[in-house]
Amino acid sequence: MRPKELQCVVTFQTTTEAMAFEETARKEGLKGRIIPLPRAIASGCGLVWREDPLGRVSIEKLLKEHHLRYDSIYELVI
């Protein structure tokens, strides 16, 4: 089992939003990945993007520049 550590998590209302974010994030070189929704949070979609917390600024910039839809951004230990 992987040790728990602080992560930045982006939630989405729909799977379509999550897939659009993943495609754009890959093109822009983000290192994170799509994972199942952690139990500690709630969202309309069962998928989230997980990234190192140091990448939060890059995530926020990507969301704004590409007008991507999302629900919330959390930092939590998972």
N, C-alpha and C positions, 0 to 999 in steps of 0.2 A: 504494500500500500504506500502511496506517495505521501510524504509529510505535508501537513496543512501549512499554507503560507498565505500572506496577504496578496490578493488579486484584484484587478480592476475588472468589473463585469458590466457589460452593456445588455440591457433587456430590450425586447421588441414585442409589439402587439401581435405581429403575424410572422409566420414562417417566411413569407415572401420578403419581409423587411430584413430578417436575419440573413437570408441568402444573398440579398442585394448588398448588405454590409460586408459579408464575407468575401464576395467577389471583388468589391472595391478595395477592401483591406489587403487582400492578396496582391492586387496590382500595385498598391502603394507601399508594399514591403513590410506591413505589420507582421509581427511574429506570433500573435495569438492564434486562437482557434475557436470554433464553435463547440460548445459542450451542452449537456442537458441542464435545465434550470435547477440551480441549487435549492434545497428545501428551505433555506433561510429567507428567501425572497419569493415574491409572487409577481407574475406577469401573465399577459394574455397568451404568449407563445412559450412553448416548452424548451426553447433553445436560447442560449446567450453566447455572447462573444467574451472569451476570457483572455486577458492580457496582463502582463506585468504592470504594476501600478505606475512605474516610470513612463509607461506609454500612454498614460491618460491624456496628456496634452496632445499627442498625435491623434488619438481617437477623437477628441473634441474638434480638432482642426479638420479631420477627415469628414466627420458628420456635417460640419458647417459648410465646407467647400463643395461637397458633393450633394448637399441638400438631402441627406439620407434620413429616413424616419426611424425613430427609436423611442423606447419608453423611458428608461432611466439609466443612470450610470451609478454603480455602487462600488465601494471598496470594502471587501470582506475577506475573512480568512476561510479558505476552502481547500 
